[in-house]
Amino acid sequence: EFGILLEAIVYPILENMKTHVQGTSMILFCANTVLPLQYFLSSPILARVLILHSYPKTPNNGKAFEDTLLGSILQKSCLPPTETDTWDYFNQPSGQPASSHGATEARIWSGLESVHSAGHSLLKQLLKVSEDTKHFTLLWLGDCLAANVGRGKMWTSQMGSLLNATLASDGFMLNLGSTLLRLCVPMTEDLAKMNKVDPTYSAKVTVVSEDRRLAGVHMQGLPGETCLVGLGEAEKERRETAASYNFPTEIFFMAHKTLDLGFRPVQEKFIKLNQELSRLQSAYRDAAQVGGVAADQVQARM
């Protein structure tokens, strides 16, 4: 009863904070934007309410994780939310000097650094404030990756805008990857911590939420992933697993999966964009030699 009353009091406050974060542009985003959240992170009870408030009502929808308080922070990006939206930066880049691009890039990097720092700080404190909050935070991360597993499929890049309503944006996944990589930094600086990572994590099967808590396995679907070395049916049944897994193991595999669902698809899009730009440049040179309005039309597309 106390928990229900507390949620009724706190949820409207958190909704107002989410609206404030969503209304703040990435360029103007700074530590003060999310400073009020420090009050909630100082209390295990309030921190639990915070992460539960950020859990979407439709956890099978990857896009729904963006429309939460935690997701609204990680959503800040220079990339458009969907492939059909307009770009806020670098309009008509071929018609602007390099100095203008340099100034815009500096503002973008400054804003992104604030977003990544805020996301890392928020997740780190949620993971440390209590075991209960740690479980729900890892559950949020694991379910978010499971809901966006479609981003890593080959057909996703072909369907493009048709999946905008069901999968998280490129900017969100890149920011999530950055925050998880920052949580992995202590492992890269200490070999003893890296040795704590248990490679059998990907073979562990959990069914219900309580199993995931006890086993320390909050990711889903890893046992079904294709192995580099093929396994027969009998070998799959005998794959070794541990009774439970530690935090370094979980965050290690979560960071890798986030890069697979975030950075890799964006890199593939970047390569295709460079190829298209190269074709446009070749077409522009040909049109410029001929003259007329064709060259102007090609330059507008660049």
C-alpha positions as CSV (number, residue, x, y, z in Angstrom):
1,E,0.0,0.0,0.0
2,F,2.9,2.3,0.8
3,G,4.5,1.6,-2.5
4,I,1.3,2.4,-4.4
5,L,0.9,5.7,-2.5
6,L,4.6,6.6,-3.2
7,E,4.2,5.9,-6.9
8,A,1.1,8.1,-7.0
9,I,3.1,11.0,-5.5
10,V,6.3,10.5,-7.4
11,Y,5.2,9.4,-10.9
12,P,3.8,12.9,-11.8
13,I,7.1,14.5,-10.8
14,L,9.0,12.0,-12.9
15,E,6.7,12.6,-15.9
16,N,7.3,16.4,-15.6
17,M,11.1,15.7,-15.6
18,K,10.7,13.5,-18.7
19,T,8.9,16.2,-20.5
20,H,11.6,18.7,-19.5
21,V,14.4,16.4,-20.8
22,Q,12.5,15.7,-24.0
23,G,12.1,19.4,-24.6
24,T,15.8,20.1,-24.2
25,S,17.9,20.0,-27.4
26,M,21.0,17.9,-27.5
27,I,23.2,21.1,-27.9
28,L,21.8,22.6,-24.7
29,F,21.8,19.3,-22.7
30,C,24.1,19.4,-19.7
31,A,24.5,17.9,-16.2
32,N,22.0,20.4,-14.7
33,T,19.3,19.1,-17.0
34,V,19.1,15.9,-15.0
35,L,20.4,17.2,-11.7
36,P,17.0,16.7,-9.9
37,L,17.4,13.0,-10.5
38,Q,20.3,12.9,-8.0
39,Y,17.7,13.3,-5.2
40,F,16.0,10.1,-6.3
41,L,19.3,8.2,-6.7
42,S,20.3,9.0,-3.1
43,S,17.5,6.8,-1.8
44,P,17.1,3.0,-2.5
45,I,13.3,3.3,-2.3
46,L,13.1,6.3,-4.7
47,A,15.7,4.9,-7.0
48,R,13.5,1.8,-7.3
49,V,10.5,3.9,-8.1
50,L,12.6,5.8,-10.7
51,I,13.7,2.6,-12.7
52,L,10.2,1.1,-12.4
53,H,8.7,4.3,-13.8
54,S,11.2,4.0,-16.8
55,Y,10.0,0.5,-17.6
56,P,7.7,0.7,-20.7
57,K,4.2,-0.6,-20.8
58,T,5.0,-2.5,-24.0
59,P,8.4,-4.1,-23.3
60,N,8.3,-6.0,-26.6
61,N,8.4,-2.7,-28.5
62,G,12.0,-1.5,-28.8
63,K,10.8,2.1,-29.6
64,A,8.9,2.2,-26.3
65,F,12.1,2.3,-24.3
66,E,12.9,5.7,-25.8
67,D,9.7,7.1,-24.5
68,T,10.7,6.7,-20.9
69,L,12.6,9.0,-18.5
70,L,15.8,7.0,-18.9
71,G,15.3,6.6,-22.6
72,S,14.6,10.3,-23.2
73,I,18.2,11.0,-22.0
74,L,19.8,8.3,-24.2
75,Q,17.7,9.4,-27.1
76,K,19.5,12.8,-27.5
77,S,21.5,12.7,-30.7
78,C,22.5,14.6,-33.8
79,L,20.9,11.9,-35.9
80,P,17.2,12.2,-36.8
81,P,14.8,9.9,-34.7
82,T,13.7,8.1,-37.9
83,E,15.0,7.8,-41.4
84,T,12.1,9.9,-42.7
85,D,12.7,12.9,-40.4
86,T,14.7,15.9,-41.3
87,W,18.3,16.6,-40.2
88,D,18.8,19.4,-37.7
89,Y,22.4,19.9,-38.6
90,F,24.6,20.2,-41.8
91,N,21.8,21.5,-44.1
92,Q,23.3,22.0,-47.6
93,P,26.8,20.9,-46.5
94,S,28.3,21.3,-49.9
95,G,27.4,25.0,-49.9
96,Q,29.0,25.9,-46.6
97,P,32.6,26.5,-45.6
98,A,34.7,24.1,-43.6
99,S,34.8,26.5,-40.7
100,S,31.0,26.3,-40.3
101,H,31.1,22.5,-40.3
102,G,33.9,22.6,-37.6
103,A,31.9,24.8,-35.3
104,T,28.8,22.7,-35.7
105,E,30.8,19.5,-35.0
106,A,32.3,21.0,-31.8
107,R,28.8,21.8,-30.5
108,I,27.6,18.3,-31.3
109,W,30.5,16.6,-29.6
110,S,30.0,18.8,-26.5
111,G,26.3,17.9,-26.3
112,L,27.0,14.2,-26.9
113,E,29.6,14.1,-24.2
114,S,27.1,15.6,-21.7
115,V,24.5,12.9,-22.8
116,H,27.0,10.1,-22.4
117,S,28.2,11.3,-19.1
118,A,24.7,11.8,-17.7
119,G,23.6,8.3,-19.0
120,H,26.7,6.6,-17.5
121,S,26.4,8.4,-14.1
122,L,22.6,7.6,-13.9
123,L,23.1,3.9,-14.8
124,K,26.1,3.5,-12.4
125,Q,24.2,5.0,-9.5
126,L,21.1,2.8,-10.2
127,L,23.4,-0.3,-10.2
128,K,25.0,0.6,-6.9
129,V,22.2,2.0,-4.8
130,S,20.6,-1.4,-3.9
131,E,20.4,-5.0,-5.1
132,D,16.7,-4.6,-5.9
133,T,17.3,-1.5,-8.1
134,K,20.3,-3.2,-9.7
135,H,18.1,-6.1,-10.7
136,F,15.5,-3.9,-12.3
137,T,18.1,-1.8,-14.1
138,L,19.7,-4.9,-15.6
139,L,16.3,-6.1,-16.5
140,W,15.6,-2.8,-18.3
141,L,18.8,-3.1,-20.2
142,G,18.3,-6.8,-21.1
143,D,14.7,-6.3,-22.2
144,C,15.6,-3.3,-24.2
145,L,18.3,-5.3,-26.1
146,A,15.8,-8.2,-26.6
147,A,13.1,-5.8,-28.0
148,N,15.6,-4.3,-30.5
149,V,17.2,-7.5,-31.6
150,G,15.6,-6.9,-35.0
151,R,18.1,-4.1,-35.6
152,G,20.8,-6.6,-36.2
153,K,18.9,-8.6,-38.9
154,M,19.9,-8.3,-42.5
155,W,16.3,-7.5,-43.6
156,T,16.1,-4.5,-41.3
157,S,18.4,-2.3,-43.3
158,Q,16.2,-3.1,-46.4
159,M,12.9,-2.2,-44.8
160,G,14.1,1.0,-43.2
161,S,11.3,3.4,-42.3
162,L,8.7,0.6,-42.1
163,L,10.2,-0.4,-38.7
164,N,10.5,3.0,-37.2
165,A,7.5,2.4,-34.8
166,T,8.9,-0.9,-33.4
167,L,12.7,-0.4,-33.1
168,A,14.8,2.2,-31.2
169,S,16.6,4.9,-33.2
170,D,20.3,4.8,-34.2
171,G,21.1,7.7,-31.9
172,F,19.5,5.9,-28.9
173,M,21.5,2.7,-29.5
174,L,24.8,4.5,-30.1
175,N,24.4,6.4,-26.8
176,L,23.4,3.2,-24.9
177,G,26.5,1.6,-26.3
178,S,28.7,4.5,-25.1
179,T,27.3,4.3,-21.6
180,L,27.8,0.6,-21.3
181,L,31.3,0.8,-22.7
182,R,32.1,3.3,-20.0
183,L,30.9,0.8,-17.4
184,C,33.3,-1.7,-18.9
185,V,36.3,0.6,-18.5
186,P,37.4,-0.8,-15.1
187,M,37.7,-4.2,-16.7
188,T,40.0,-2.9,-19.4
189,E,42.3,-1.4,-16.9
190,D,42.6,-4.4,-14.6
191,L,43.3,-7.9,-16.0
192,A,42.0,-9.5,-12.8
193,K,38.6,-8.0,-13.4
194,M,38.6,-9.0,-17.0
195,N,39.3,-12.6,-15.9
196,K,36.1,-12.6,-13.9
197,V,34.1,-12.6,-17.2
198,D,32.6,-16.0,-17.6
199,P,32.3,-17.1,-21.3
200,T,29.6,-19.7,-20.5
201,Y,27.1,-16.8,-19.9
202,S,25.8,-17.0,-23.5
203,A,24.7,-20.6,-23.0
204,K,22.6,-20.0,-19.8
205,V,18.9,-20.4,-20.2
206,T,16.5,-18.6,-17.9
207,V,12.7,-18.6,-18.2
208,V,11.1,-16.2,-15.6
209,S,12.2,-13.0,-14.0
210,E,13.1,-14.6,-10.7
211,D,15.3,-17.1,-12.5
212,R,17.1,-14.2,-14.2
213,R,17.6,-12.5,-10.8
214,L,19.0,-15.6,-9.1
215,A,21.2,-16.6,-12.1
216,G,22.4,-13.1,-12.8
217,V,21.4,-13.4,-16.4
218,H,19.2,-10.5,-17.6
219,M,19.8,-10.9,-21.3
220,Q,17.5,-13.0,-23.5
221,G,18.0,-15.1,-26.6
222,L,21.8,-15.6,-26.3
223,P,21.6,-19.5,-26.3
224,G,19.9,-19.3,-29.7
225,E,22.6,-17.2,-31.3
226,T,24.8,-18.8,-34.0
227,C,28.1,-20.0,-32.6
228,L,31.4,-19.5,-34.5
229,V,32.0,-23.2,-34.1
230,G,28.9,-25.3,-35.1
231,L,27.4,-27.5,-32.4
232,G,25.4,-30.6,-32.9
233,E,22.1,-31.2,-31.0
234,A,23.8,-33.4,-28.5
235,E,26.6,-30.9,-27.9
236,K,24.0,-28.1,-27.4
237,E,22.4,-30.1,-24.6
238,R,25.8,-30.5,-22.8
239,R,26.9,-26.9,-23.0
240,E,28.5,-25.9,-19.7
241,T,27.0,-23.2,-17.6
242,A,27.5,-21.8,-14.1
243,A,24.8,-21.6,-11.4
244,S,25.1,-17.8,-11.4
245,Y,27.0,-15.0,-13.0
246,N,28.7,-11.8,-11.7
247,F,28.2,-8.2,-12.8
248,P,31.3,-7.9,-15.0
249,T,30.1,-10.8,-17.1
250,E,26.7,-9.3,-17.6
251,I,27.9,-5.8,-18.5
252,F,30.6,-7.3,-20.8
253,F,28.0,-9.2,-22.9
254,M,25.5,-6.4,-22.8
255,A,28.1,-3.9,-24.1
256,H,29.0,-6.3,-27.0
257,K,25.3,-6.9,-27.9
258,T,24.6,-3.2,-27.9
259,L,27.5,-2.6,-30.3
260,D,26.1,-5.3,-32.5
261,L,22.6,-3.7,-32.5
262,G,23.8,-0.1,-32.5
263,F,27.2,0.6,-34.0
264,R,27.3,-2.2,-36.6
265,P,24.0,-1.2,-38.4
266,V,25.0,2.5,-38.3
267,Q,28.4,1.6,-39.8
268,E,26.7,-0.3,-42.6
269,K,24.5,2.7,-43.3
270,F,27.5,5.0,-43.3
271,I,29.3,2.8,-45.9
272,K,26.2,2.8,-48.1
273,L,26.0,6.6,-47.7
274,N,29.6,7.1,-48.7
275,Q,29.0,4.9,-51.8
276,E,26.0,7.0,-52.7
277,L,27.9,10.2,-52.2
278,S,30.7,8.9,-54.5
279,R,28.2,8.2,-57.2
280,L,26.7,11.7,-56.8
281,Q,30.1,13.3,-57.0
282,S,30.8,11.4,-60.2
283,A,27.4,12.4,-61.7
284,Y,28.1,16.0,-60.7
285,R,31.4,16.1,-62.5
286,D,29.8,14.7,-65.6
287,A,26.9,17.1,-65.4
288,A,29.2,20.1,-64.8
289,Q,31.1,19.4,-68.0
290,V,27.9,19.4,-69.9
291,G,26.4,22.4,-68.2
292,G,22.8,23.4,-67.6
293,V,20.5,22.8,-64.7
294,A,21.5,19.1,-64.3
295,A,24.6,20.1,-62.3
296,D,22.6,22.2,-59.9
297,Q,20.1,19.4,-59.3
298,V,22.8,16.9,-58.5
299,Q,24.5,19.4,-56.1
300,A,21.2,19.9,-54.3
301,R,21.1,16.2,-53.5
302,M,24.6,16.3,-52.1
